[in-house]
């Protein structure tokens, strides 16, 4: 699996998790977040592995120390993804390395 595919699979899994989450008073927040993550997953899947966004995520350690593991944004990245309310998909991918690096 390529880095882009691994990232897309991770984002889709997080989107599904949000869709499965039942909160009576969320005002549609989980659904909006899930849609935004599905959008980001589709965007990520279209990126080549040498795209600057993928390389930034690799430099931030999201693909393990050797850059060949499945996508894992770490605790800070997980929080950012789970709290993502929407925006352009590239904005999420740009925000991840900065958040991960700042927390290290």
C-alpha positions as CSV (number, residue, x, y, z in Angstrom):
1,X,0.0,0.0,0.0
2,X,1.4,3.4,-0.9
3,X,1.7,6.2,1.6
4,X,-1.2,8.1,0.0
5,X,-3.4,5.0,0.1
6,X,-2.4,4.4,3.7
7,X,-3.4,8.0,4.6
8,X,-6.7,7.7,2.8
9,X,-7.5,4.4,4.5
10,X,-6.8,6.0,7.9
11,X,-9.0,9.0,7.2
12,X,-11.8,6.8,5.9
13,X,-11.7,4.7,9.1
14,X,-11.8,7.8,11.2
15,X,-14.8,9.1,9.2
16,X,-16.6,5.8,9.7
17,X,-15.9,6.0,13.4
18,X,-17.6,9.4,13.5
19,X,-20.6,8.1,11.6
20,X,-21.0,5.2,14.0
21,X,-20.9,7.6,17.0
22,X,-24.3,8.4,18.4
23,X,-24.6,11.7,20.3
24,X,-28.1,13.0,20.6
25,X,-27.0,16.7,21.0
26,X,-24.2,16.9,18.5
27,X,-26.2,19.1,16.1
28,X,-24.9,17.1,13.1
29,X,-21.2,17.8,14.0
30,X,-20.2,14.1,13.7
31,X,-21.8,13.8,10.3
32,X,-20.2,17.0,9.0
33,X,-16.8,15.9,10.4
34,X,-17.2,12.5,8.7
35,X,-18.0,14.1,5.4
36,X,-15.0,16.4,5.7
37,X,-12.8,13.4,6.4
38,X,-14.2,11.4,3.5
39,X,-13.4,14.4,1.3
40,X,-9.9,14.5,2.7
41,X,-9.5,10.8,2.1
42,X,-10.5,11.1,-1.5
43,X,-8.1,14.0,-1.9
44,X,-5.2,12.1,-0.2
45,X,-5.8,9.0,-2.4
46,X,-5.3,11.1,-5.5
47,X,-1.9,12.4,-4.3
48,X,1.3,10.8,-5.6
49,X,3.7,9.5,-2.9
50,X,6.2,12.3,-3.8
51,X,3.6,15.0,-3.3
52,X,5.0,17.7,-0.9
53,X,2.1,17.1,1.5
54,X,2.9,13.4,1.8
55,X,6.6,14.2,2.2
56,X,5.7,16.6,5.0
57,X,3.7,13.9,6.8
58,X,6.6,11.5,6.3
59,X,9.1,14.1,7.8
60,X,6.7,14.4,10.8
61,X,7.0,10.7,11.4
62,X,3.6,9.7,10.3
63,X,4.9,6.7,8.4
64,X,7.3,5.4,11.1
65,X,11.0,6.0,11.5
66,X,11.9,4.5,8.1
67,X,8.9,6.0,6.3
68,X,7.5,2.6,5.3
69,X,4.8,1.9,7.9
70,X,1.1,2.5,7.8
71,X,-0.1,6.0,8.4
72,X,-0.1,6.9,12.1
73,X,-0.4,10.5,13.1
74,X,0.3,9.9,16.8
75,X,-1.8,11.2,19.7
76,X,-1.8,14.9,18.6
77,X,-2.6,14.1,15.0
78,X,-5.5,11.8,16.1
79,X,-7.0,14.6,18.1
80,X,-6.7,17.0,15.2
81,X,-8.3,14.6,12.8
82,X,-11.1,13.7,15.2
83,X,-11.8,17.4,15.8
84,X,-11.7,18.3,12.2
85,X,-14.8,20.3,11.3
86,X,-14.2,20.8,7.7
87,X,-12.4,23.0,5.3
88,X,-10.2,22.2,2.3
89,X,-8.7,18.8,2.4
90,X,-5.2,20.1,1.9
91,X,-5.6,22.4,5.0
92,X,-6.0,19.3,7.2
93,X,-2.9,17.6,5.6
94,X,-0.9,20.9,6.2
95,X,-2.1,21.2,9.8
96,X,-1.0,17.7,10.8
97,X,2.8,18.0,10.5
98,X,2.7,21.4,12.2
99,X,0.6,20.0,15.1
100,X,2.7,16.9,15.4
101,X,6.0,18.8,15.3
102,X,4.8,21.3,17.9
103,X,3.8,18.6,20.3
104,X,7.2,16.8,20.1
